[in-house]
Amino acid sequence: MQRCHRKIVLGMLAFLSSTAVFAGPGIDGVLDSSRARSADPEFLPPDVAFHLTGSPDGPDRIRLAWEIHPGYYLYKSRLKVATAAPQTVLGALSTPRGEFKTDDYFGRQEVYHSGFEGTVAVSRPGGAAIQIPLKVTYQGCAEAGLCYPPITKTLNLNLPAGGDANGFVSEQDKLAGLIRAGNLGLVLATFFGLGLLLAFTPCVLPMVPILSGIIAGQGRQVTTRRAFALSLTYVLGMAVTYTAAGMAFAAAGQQAQAVFQKPWIVILFAGLFVLLALSMFGLFTLQMPAAIQTRLAAASNRQSAGTFGGVAIMGGLSALIVTTCVAPPLVATLAVIGQSGALARGGAALFAMSLGMGAPLLVVGASAGKLLPRAGAWMDTVKQLFGVLMLGVAAWMLARIVPERFSLLLWAVPAFAATLILWRGMMRTPIARWVSRAAAVAAGLYGIALVAGTVLGGTDPLAPVGLRRGPVSTLNFKTIKSLDDLNREVSEAARAGQPVMLDFYADWCVSCKEMEHDTFTDPQVEQALSKTRLLRADVTANDEQDQALLHHFEIFGPPTIAFYSRNGGERRNFRVVGFMEPAQFAAITRQAQE
């Protein structure tokens, strides 16, 4: 550690000893030592050790080049670009793969020891020529034992007329631009509204049975005020955790979505929901030894009683495990945090979006006190049915990591549990009793169909024996695994004058399944992609090669779709993140291939 401190101090001395400023306007007070001499002649001034130049690369791209003096290196994770140009959105900085080095101060890092180039896509409305002030930040060290502080340099670059005449900018890039430079009040209102829309997606809906089960655990003592207070605690626990985790992962440059889809984590938390369901069924005494049962029952009863700390924890777990969708608002906030370091604005947007996702849950909580009666033995049946919903959440989670055909057996468990509970349900009137038993028969038949579907090779829980007929996609994707595979396929397509579409997919990604079944089967989408080379990066395993692909594209997880032009260059501003309806996707596909 003493050596690390010495390196930083020496770097500060070398940096602050500079006597000149960077050539050119708009430097924001950052010192330049390119024409000065360091106080320590052993080390070069920073602009000599790391010389940066930039130039336009066509109307919608900027090329940056670093010359690195022998004996020095730059950190890839410290490279950042930003601009204050109005209505201009930058894509992620694309750079080649570096070398890995174990650094005394920062740990294992990807670094560059020799000169390299990077490109930045630029999205701007209209096709007129424009001057862009590009602020570039980078940081490096000398092998001899000195680390320079971060260097920020502003390049004023003139982009020629042309570019995307239609001024297309992807949704996530528009939102990223709003976070960077928009009015903070508008940012918060926009992301709250986007969170409200996300609340009705398949990834967030499982929160409803979780919260409802917690409130149902109140039994006959629930009141509207207490139900709302528990719901608010749950939503705040979810929002705080979601925001903190998003900021941490964005700052660290990791794929947060994939981290929480590791099989052992999914199994662990699916087991938690099973235990919560069993506590609502009152079955601990049938499955646990007395000593363990006493402790688990006490913990479960405290949770069922709605302790605010336990509810907040459940909200936090839901944020990490249940909400696995990657959507443009999330990508925009994580990109802004990761690329510009704007933790405060990005975190505020994440928190507003989380509150938007939780707003419908507050309605559920507030109404639960009125919808759930406070007296009657049949409340035990209601509580047990919420236990069935907990089993459904566990099945939904585990279905991501088991073979598709066996996922039907997972869904059969809550179906048969519902059959037993509804058949034995304590209803207050004969009519309600007959309705309950009819529902029990329906649930039992559905469970039998799920088992039969498993035997017959079915995979769809909504049509376990193949009764539901839907369109079948004719698109043929070629799977790639590495950056070398991708570069080879894109090069071959460019030689043939063929555009390319790359689809990032994972088995545990709910929105990926939606794209597969709803969007890629649409005739107009198939027609738009008829002459396109289709590639798929299956990142289910999230191994080293998968992470390298995700890191190369600076994306946070699937579903993400990238388009390449006929000359082999990625059209960064046409990236699609999250589920998209067929008509809109077909339109974007046609534009990306023009």
C-alpha positions in Angstrom: 0.0 0.0 0.0 2.9 2.4 0.7 4.2 1.8 -2.8 0.7 2.6 -4.2 0.6 5.9 -2.2 4.0 6.8 -3.6 2.9 6.1 -7.1 -0.2 8.3 -6.8 1.8 11.1 -5.1 4.5 11.0 -7.8 1.8 11.1 -10.4 0.2 14.2 -8.9 3.5 15.9 -8.7 4.3 15.1 -12.4 0.8 16.2 -13.4 0.7 19.5 -11.3 4.2 20.5 -12.4 2.9 21.1 -15.9 3.0 24.8 -16.9 0.9 24.9 -20.0 -2.7 24.2 -21.0 -3.9 21.9 -23.7 -3.9 23.5 -27.1 -7.3 24.5 -28.4 -10.4 25.9 -26.8 -12.8 24.3 -24.2 -10.3 22.6 -21.9 -12.3 23.2 -18.7 -9.2 24.1 -16.7 -7.3 20.8 -17.2 -3.6 21.2 -17.3 -1.4 19.9 -20.1 2.3 19.1 -19.7 3.1 18.4 -23.4 5.4 21.4 -23.5 6.7 21.2 -20.0 9.2 19.2 -18.1 8.2 17.0 -15.1 9.8 17.8 -11.8 11.0 14.2 -11.8 13.0 13.7 -15.1 12.5 9.9 -14.8 8.9 10.2 -15.9 7.3 11.8 -19.0 4.7 14.5 -18.9 1.2 12.9 -19.3 0.5 14.2 -22.8 3.8 12.8 -24.0 3.3 9.4 -22.3 -0.3 9.2 -23.6 -0.8 11.3 -26.8 -4.5 11.6 -27.9 -5.8 12.7 -31.3 -9.3 12.6 -32.7 -10.8 12.9 -36.1 -14.2 12.4 -37.8 -14.7 9.0 -39.4 -17.6 9.9 -41.7 -20.7 11.8 -40.8 -21.8 9.7 -37.8 -18.6 8.4 -36.2 -15.5 9.7 -34.4 -12.2 8.0 -34.4 -9.8 8.4 -31.4 -6.2 7.3 -31.4 -3.8 7.0 -28.5 0.0 6.8 -28.8 1.5 5.2 -25.7 5.2 5.7 -25.0 7.1 2.4 -24.2 7.1 1.7 -20.5 3.6 3.2 -20.0 0.0 1.8 -20.1 -3.6 3.0 -20.1 -6.5 1.5 -18.2 -9.4 0.4 -20.4 -11.9 0.9 -17.6 -10.9 4.5 -17.2 -11.7 5.5 -20.8 -14.8 7.8 -21.0 -16.3 10.1 -23.6 -19.0 12.7 -23.3 -20.3 15.8 -25.1 -22.4 18.8 -24.2 -23.5 19.3 -27.8 -27.3 19.8 -27.9 -29.5 17.0 -29.3 -26.4 14.9 -29.8 -26.0 11.4 -28.3 -22.8 9.4 -28.2 -22.7 5.7 -28.4 -20.4 3.6 -26.3 -16.6 3.9 -26.9 -15.6 0.8 -28.9 -12.0 -0.2 -28.4 -10.0 -3.4 -29.2 -9.3 -6.0 -26.5 -6.3 -5.2 -24.3 -4.0 -7.2 -22.1 -4.8 -8.1 -18.5 -2.5 -6.9 -15.7 -2.6 -7.3 -12.0 -2.1 -3.7 -10.7 -0.9 -2.8 -7.2 -3.6 -0.2 -6.8 -6.6 -1.2 -8.9 -6.3 -5.0 -9.0 -6.8 -7.1 -12.2 -7.3 -4.6 -15.0 -7.4 -4.6 -18.8 -4.8 -2.3 -20.1 -3.1 -1.0 -23.3 0.7 -1.0 -23.5 0.9 0.2 -27.1 -1.0 2.5 -29.4 -4.6 1.7 -30.2 -7.7 3.3 -31.8 -11.3 3.5 -30.6 -14.5 4.7 -32.3 -17.6 6.5 -31.0 -20.9 6.5 -32.9 -22.7 9.9 -33.0 -26.5 10.2 -33.3 -27.8 13.7 -34.3 -30.9 14.9 -35.9 -30.7 16.1 -39.5 -27.8 15.8 -41.8 -26.1 19.2 -41.5 -22.4 19.7 -40.7 -21.8 20.1 -37.0 -19.0 20.9 -34.5 -18.9 18.6 -31.5 -16.9 19.3 -28.4 -15.8 15.8 -27.3 -14.6 15.5 -23.8 -12.3 12.4 -23.4 -11.1 11.1 -20.0 -8.3 8.5 -19.6 -5.8 7.4 -17.0 -2.6 5.5 -17.1 0.6 4.6 -15.3 4.3 4.1 -15.8 5.8 0.6 -15.3 8.6 2.2 -13.3 6.2 3.0 -10.5 4.1 6.2 -11.2 0.3 6.5 -11.6 -1.0 9.7 -13.3 -4.3 11.2 -12.1 -7.2 11.1 -14.6 -6.6 13.2 -17.6 -9.5 15.0 -19.4 -9.0 16.6 -22.8 -11.6 18.3 -25.0 -11.4 17.9 -28.8 -13.5 20.2 -31.0 -14.3 18.0 -34.0 -16.2 19.0 -37.2 -18.5 16.3 -38.5 -19.4 16.6 -42.2 -22.9 16.7 -43.5 -24.7 13.4 -44.0 -25.3 10.7 -41.4 -28.7 9.4 -40.8 -31.0 11.7 -42.7 -34.0 10.5 -40.7 -32.2 11.4 -37.5 -33.0 8.0 -35.9 -31.8 7.7 -32.3 -32.5 4.6 -30.3 -34.7 4.9 -27.3 -31.9 4.1 -24.8 -29.6 6.7 -26.4 -32.4 9.3 -26.2 -32.9 8.6 -22.5 -29.1 8.6 -21.9 -29.0 12.1 -23.4 -31.9 13.2 -21.2 -30.1 12.0 -18.1 -26.8 13.7 -19.0 -28.2 17.1 -19.9 -31.9 17.3 -19.3 -33.8 19.1 -16.6 -33.7 17.0 -13.4 -37.4 17.3 -12.8 -38.1 16.1 -16.3 -35.7 13.2 -15.8 -37.4 12.1 -12.6 -40.9 12.4 -14.1 -39.9 10.6 -17.3 -38.3 7.7 -15.5 -41.2 7.4 -13.0 -43.5 7.0 -16.0 -41.3 4.5 -17.6 -41.1 2.5 -14.4 -44.9 2.5 -14.3 -45.0 0.9 -17.7 -42.4 -1.7 -16.7 -44.6 -2.6 -13.8 -46.9 -4.5 -16.2 -44.2 -6.6 -17.8 -43.7 -10.3 -17.1 -40.5 -9.6 -15.2 -42.2 -7.3 -12.6 -45.6 -8.9 -12.3 -44.3 -11.8 -10.0 -43.9 -9.1 -7.3 -47.7 -8.9 -6.9 -48.1 -12.4 -5.4 -45.1 -11.9 -3.2 -46.5 -8.7 -1.7 -50.0 -10.1 -1.6 -48.8 -13.1 0.3 -47.1 -11.0 2.8 -50.3 -9.0 3.4 -52.3 -12.2 3.5 -50.0 -13.4 6.3 -51.7 -10.7 8.4 -54.6 -13.0 8.6 -57.7 -11.5 10.2 -55.9 -8.5 11.7 -55.1 -6.7 8.4 -56.2 -3.1 8.1 -56.0 -0.8 5.1 -53.5 1.5 6.9 -51.2 -1.4 7.9 -51.5 -3.0 4.5 -50.4 0.2 2.8 -47.6 0.7 5.3 -46.3 -2.8 4.5 -46.6 -2.2 0.8 -44.7 1.1 1.1 -42.0 -0.6 3.0 -41.7 -3.3 0.4 -41.6 -0.8 -2.5 -38.9 1.3 -0.7 -36.8 -1.8 0.0 -37.1 -2.7 -3.6 -36.3 0.8 -4.9 -33.3 1.4 -2.6 -31.8 -2.0 -3.5 -32.5 -1.7 -7.2 -30.8 1.7 -7.2 -27.8 0.8 -5.2 -27.2 -2.4 -7.1 -27.6 -0.7 -10.4 -25.1 2.1 -9.5 -22.6 -0.4 -8.1 -22.7 -2.7 -11.2 -22.6 0.2 -13.6 -19.6 1.8 -11.9 -17.9 -1.6 -11.9 -18.7 -2.2 -15.5 -20.4 -5.6 -14.9 -23.5 -7.2 -16.2 -25.8 -7.0 -13.2 -28.5 -9.1 -14.9 -26.4 -12.1 -15.4 -24.8 -12.1 -12.0 -28.2 -12.9 -10.3 -29.0 -15.6 -12.8 -26.3 -18.0 -11.6 -28.0 -21.4 -10.9 -27.0 -21.5 -7.3 -28.4 -18.1 -6.6 -31.7 -18.9 -8.4 -32.0 -22.2 -6.5 -31.3 -20.4 -3.2 -34.0 -17.8 -3.6 -36.5 -20.2 -5.2 -36.0 -22.3 -2.0 -36.8 -19.2 0.0 -40.2 -18.7 -1.8 -40.9 -22.4 -1.2 -40.3 -22.0 2.5 -42.6 -19.0 2.6 -45.3 -21.0 0.8 -44.9 -23.9 3.3 -45.2 -21.4 6.1 -48.6 -20.3 4.7 -49.7 -23.9 4.3 -48.7 -24.6 8.0 -46.7 -27.7 7.0 -43.4 -27.1 8.8 -44.4 -29.7 11.4 -44.7 -32.3 8.7 -41.2 -31.8 7.2 -38.9 -30.4 9.8 -37.3 -31.8 13.0 -38.6 -30.1 16.1 -35.6 -27.9 16.9 -35.3 -26.6 13.3 -39.0 -26.3 13.0 -39.3 -24.1 16.0 -36.8 -21.6 14.6 -38.1 -21.6 11.1 -41.7 -21.3 12.2 -40.8 -18.4 14.5 -39.0 -16.7 11.7 -41.8 -17.4 9.2 -44.4 -16.2 11.7 -42.5 -13.0 12.2 -42.4 -12.5 8.4 -46.1 -13.4 8.1 -46.9 -10.9 10.9 -45.4 -8.3 8.6 -42.4 -7.0 10.5 -41.3 -4.0 8.5 -37.6 -5.1 8.5 -38.5 -8.4 7.0 -40.8 -6.9 4.4 -38.1 -4.4 3.3 -35.7 -7.4 2.9 -38.2 -9.2 0.8 -38.5 -6.1 -1.4 -34.7 -6.0 -1.8 -34.6 -9.6 -2.7 -37.4 -9.1 -5.3 -35.4 -6.3 -6.8 -32.3 -8.4 -7.3 -33.9 -11.7 -8.3 -37.4 -11.2 -9.8 -36.9 -8.0 -11.9 -34.5 -9.5 -14.6 -35.7 -7.6 -17.6 -33.2 -5.4 -19.5 -35.1 -2.4 -20.9 -34.0 0.9 -22.5 -34.5 3.0 -19.3 -32.3 0.6 -17.3 -29.6 0.5 -20.0 -29.6 4.3 -20.4 -29.1 4.9 -16.7 -26.4 2.2 -16.4 -24.6 3.5 -19.5 -24.6 7.1 -18.2 -23.2 6.0 -14.8 -20.6 3.7 -16.4 -19.4 6.0 -19.1 -19.6 9.4 -17.5 -19.5 8.6 -13.8 -22.7 10.7 -13.2 -23.7 8.7 -10.2 -26.1 11.2 -8.7 -28.2 11.8 -11.8 -28.1 8.2 -12.9 -29.0 7.0 -9.4 -31.9 9.5 -9.2 -33.3 8.2 -12.5 -33.0 4.6 -11.3 -34.8 5.4 -8.0 -37.6 7.2 -9.8 -38.0 4.3 -12.2 -38.1 1.9 -9.2 -40.8 3.9 -7.5 -42.8 3.8 -10.8 -42.5 0.0 -10.9 -43.7 -0.1 -7.3 -46.6 2.3 -7.7 -49.2 -0.5 -8.7 -48.0 -2.5 -5.7 -49.1 0.4 -3.4 -52.5 0.1 -4.9 -52.5 -3.6 -4.3 -51.5 -3.0 -0.7 -54.0 -0.3 -0.1 -56.9 -2.3 -1.4 -55.9 -5.5 0.3 -57.2 -4.3 3.6 -60.6 -3.9 2.0 -60.5 -7.0 -0.3 -59.4 -9.4 2.4 -62.0 -10.0 5.0 -61.2 -9.8 8.7 -63.2 -12.7 9.9 -64.1 -16.2 8.9 -62.3 -19.5 8.8 -62.1 -19.3 5.0 -59.3 -16.7 5.4 -57.0 -19.7 6.0 -57.9 -20.9 2.5 -57.1 -17.4 1.1 -53.8 -17.5 2.9 -53.0 -20.9 1.5 -53.8 -19.8 -2.0 -51.3 -17.0 -1.7 -48.9 -19.8 -0.8 -49.7 -21.4 -4.1 -48.7 -18.1 -5.8 -45.4 -18.3 -3.9 -44.9 -21.7 -5.4 -45.6 -20.3 -8.8 -42.9 -17.6 -8.3 -40.5 -20.4 -7.4 -41.4 -22.4 -10.5 -41.0 -19.3 -12.7 -37.5 -18.8 -11.3 -36.4 -22.4 -11.6 -37.8 -22.7 -15.1 -34.9 -20.6 -16.3 -32.2 -23.1 -15.3 -33.8 -26.5 -16.0 -34.4 -28.1 -19.4 -37.5 -26.7 -21.0 -39.5 -30.0 -21.0 -39.0 -30.4 -17.2 -40.2 -26.9 -16.6 -43.7 -28.2 -17.0 -43.3 -30.4 -13.9 -42.3 -27.3 -11.9 -45.6 -25.7 -12.9 -47.5 -28.9 -12.0 -46.5 -28.4 -8.3 -48.5 -25.2 -7.7 -51.4 -26.6 -9.9 -51.8 -29.7 -7.7 -51.4 -27.7 -4.6 -54.2 -25.4 -5.7 -56.3 -28.5 -6.4 -56.0 -29.8 -2.9 -56.5 -26.4 -1.2 -59.6 -25.4 -3.3 -61.2 -28.8 -2.8 -60.8 -28.6 0.9 -61.5 -24.9 1.1 -63.7 -23.6 3.9 -66.3 -21.5 2.1 -69.1 -19.5 3.8 -71.9 -20.4 1.4 -72.8 -23.6 -0.6 -72.5 -21.7 -3.9 -68.9 -20.6 -3.0 -68.2 -24.2 -2.0 -69.3 -25.5 -5.4 -67.3 -22.8 -7.2 -64.2 -23.6 -5.2 -64.5 -27.3 -6.0 -65.1 -26.6 -9.7 -61.9 -24.5 -9.7 -60.2 -27.4 -7.9 -61.2 -29.8 -10.7 -59.9 -27.3 -13.3 -56.6 -26.9 -11.5 -56.3 -30.7 -11.2 -56.9 -31.2 -15.0 -54.3 -28.5 -15.7 -51.8 -30.3 -13.5 -52.5 -33.6 -15.3 -52.0 -31.8 -18.7 -48.7 -30.5 -17.5 -47.5 -34.0 -16.6 -48.7 -35.3 -19.9 -47.0 -32.5 -21.7 -43.7 -33.4 -20.1 -44.1 -37.0 -21.3 -45.0 -35.8 -24.8 -42.1 -33.3 -25.0 -44.1 -30.1 -24.5 -42.4 -26.9 -23.3 -45.1 -24.3 -23.1 -47.0 -24.1 -19.8 -49.8 -22.3 -21.5 -50.2 -25.2 -24.0 -48.7 -28.2 -22.3 -50.0 -30.8 -24.8 -49.7 -28.6 -27.8 -53.3 -27.3 -28.0 -52.3 -23.8 -28.6 -51.2 -23.1 -32.2 -49.1 -20.1 -33.0 -46.8 -19.0 -35.8 -43.4 -20.7 -36.1 -40.4 -18.6 -37.0 -38.5 -19.3 -40.2 -35.5 -17.3 -39.2 -32.3 -19.3 -39.0 -29.7 -17.9 -36.5 -26.1 -19.0 -36.5 -24.7 -19.2 -33.0 -21.4 -17.5 -32.2 -19.4 -17.8 -29.0 -16.5 -15.4 -29.2 -15.3 -12.1 -30.6 -13.3 -14.0 -33.2 -16.5 -15.8 -34.4 -18.3 -12.5 -34.6 -15.5 -10.7 -36.5 -15.2 -13.6 -39.0 -18.9 -13.7 -39.7 -19.1 -9.9 -40.1 -16.1 -9.8 -42.4 -17.6 -12.6 -44.6 -20.9 -10.7 -44.7 -19.2 -7.5 -45.7 -17.4 -9.2 -48.5 -20.7 -10.5 -49.8 -22.4 -7.1 -49.3 -24.8 -8.5 -46.7 -26.1 -6.8 -43.6 -25.8 -8.5 -40.2 -28.1 -8.7 -37.2 -26.6 -10.0 -33.9 -29.1 -11.1 -31.2 -27.9 -11.5 -27.6 -30.0 -14.2 -26.0 -30.1 -16.2 -22.7 -32.4 -19.0 -21.5 -33.1 -17.1 -18.3 -34.2 -14.0 -20.1 -37.9 -13.5 -20.2 -37.9 -10.8 -22.8 -35.7 -12.9 -25.0 -38.5 -15.6 -25.1 -41.0 -12.9 -25.9 -38.9 -11.7 -28.9 -38.5 -15.3 -30.0 -42.2 -16.2 -29.9 -43.9 -12.9 -30.7 -41.5 -10.7 -32.8 -39.3 -13.1 -34.8 -42.4 -15.1 -35.9 -44.1 -12.1 -37.4 -44.2 -12.2 -41.3 -43.2 -8.5 -41.7 -40.1 -9.1 -39.5 -39.2 -12.2 -41.4 -39.5 -10.3 -44.7 -37.3 -7.4 -43.4 -34.6 -9.9 -42.4 -34.9 -12.1 -45.4 -31.5 -10.9 -46.8 -29.7 -10.4 -43.5 -27.1 -12.7 -42.0 -28.5 -13.7 -38.6 -26.2 -14.3 -35.7 -27.0 -15.2 -32.1 -24.8 -14.9 -29.0 -26.2 -17.3 -26.4 -24.9 -15.9 -23.1 -26.8 -18.2 -20.9 -23.7 -19.7 -19.3 -22.2 -16.2 -18.7 -18.7 -17.7 -19.0 -15.5 -15.8 -19.8 -16.2 -15.7 -23.6 -19.8 -14.5 -23.0 -18.6 -11.7 -20.7 -16.0 -10.7 -23.2 -18.7 -10.3 -25.8 -20.9 -8.3 -23.5 -17.9 -6.2 -22.4 -16.9 -5.5 -26.0 -20.4 -4.1 -26.8 -20.6 -2.3 -23.4 -24.0 -3.8 -22.8 -25.6 -5.0 -19.6 -27.4 -8.1 -20.8 -29.9 -9.6 -23.1 -32.1 -9.0 -25.0 -29.9 -6.6 -27.0 -29.8 -6.6 -30.8 -27.1 -5.0 -32.9 -27.1 -4.2 -36.6 -24.2 -4.1 -39.0 -24.2 -2.4 -42.4 -23.2 -4.0 -45.6 -19.7 -2.6 -45.2 -19.2 -4.3 -41.8 -19.6 -1.3 -39.5 -22.1 -1.5 -36.6 -24.9 1.0 -36.8 -24.7 1.8 -33.1 -27.7 4.2 -33.0 -30.1 1.4 -34.2 -29.4 -1.0 -31.2 -32.6 -2.5 -29.8 -32.8 -3.2 -26.1 -35.6 -5.1 -24.4 -38.8 -6.5 -26.0 -40.1 -4.6 -29.1 -43.4 -5.1 -30.9 -43.1 -6.7 -34.4 -44.2 -3.6 -36.5 -41.8 -1.3 -34.7 -38.9 -3.8 -34.9 -39.5 -4.4 -38.6 -39.4 -0.7 -39.3 -36.1 -0.3 -37.4 -34.7 -3.3 -39.2 -35.4 -1.8 -42.6 -33.9 1.6 -41.6 -30.8 -0.1 -40.2 -30.1 -1.8 -43.5 -30.5 1.2 -45.8 
